């Protein structure tokens, strides 16, 4: 239960910042405590101060984004294909988890020394992955300097920052072609950059054994759900407490925003991972009661068997 409460606080931090929009960096500790629904004493048992909470929220966001992004990159044998798959996974994460996406890309810049140092470490990892493009530069082409990888990552992050701050409803996956063109230009040249500018984002790959980040079960209507950490938490909450209502699932999964849990449950139902329990005798307007389908039980079992990566 302590882990669920901790996650609830961290999600409240990210969601409070996202709700403030451009003013997100000024979110107070009182706002986080109120949004999380925990007591001030419970908060301080978990975190020393606002900065410690922000750092932990940043780490949770990195972990949630890192699984699908790193998995997509590592699954491809060629640098170009790996970068494309990783960027597509990142953009989809920003859409699936907008609060944590904005915290990672935008609001972490307003953190203290520890948060900023951790942000630099994450950007260095991304720059190192981009810098491997020098190994695929065409023969006879002068290889770019190592610092170019840092510049490319900075340019991509700047574009994402501007879009995320300009409009919370931005569909960032639409930026895929432009961002890939920016990434490959210094390494593969203008011809490849122009070609990639027009290509759509690659589809989500089905996850192999030991990976959860890109799982894509499909429902009859064509809806799909990627098995992110948050999705796994929701499925586990329903498995542990069959018949749980929307609010009960949210509480057990550590999700604060009721709008987000409603949307996620609808997607899981469309993918035939969960189903409503039929309570015909109940009065009209009774709360939803959820249970896992056989498909949902199978997918959750695979996720739990793979364990944390």
Secondary structure, DSSP 8 states (H G I E B T S, - for coil): -HHHHHHHHHHHHHHHHHHHGGGGGG--HHHHHHHHT--HHHHHHH-SSHHHHHHHHHHHHHHHHHHHHHHHHHT-SSHHHHHHHHHHHHHHHHHHTHHHHHHHHTGGGGS-HHHHHHHHHHHHHHHHHHHGGGGGS-TTS----THHHHHHHHHHHHHHHHHHHH-TT--GGGGHHHHHHHHHHHHH-HHHHHHHHT----------TT--TT-EEE-TTS-EEE--HHHHHHHHHHHHSTTB-HHHHHHHHT---HHHHHHHHHHHHHTTSEEE---TTS-TT----EEE-HHHHHHHHHHHHH---
